[in-house]
């Protein structure tokens, strides 16, 4: 399977996990992985928007992103 397809599947899996934690208003993959020109060192840039965000939700999202990084070997930055 081409890398771009793998990246889209990974993003969808992360979206599914995060949407179980909180209702999402928006979720987008952007950057080199969205454009399809990522290399082996590229991270996965994700934008997520939810109606409410608190410290507990931030930690849960961070944990979900970290778990996906471990499963897929694609770094997901969290800000």
Number of C-alpha atoms within 10 A of each C-alpha: 5 7 14 16 13 13 19 14 12 18 23 15 13 20 22 12 16 21 16 9 13 16 12 16 10 11 17 13 18 13 14 15 22 18 10 14 11 16 10 8 9 14 17 22 17 20 11 14 13 12 9 9 10 7 7 9 14 13 11 15 20 17 14 18 24 18 15 19 18 12 10 12 13 18 17 21 13 14 7
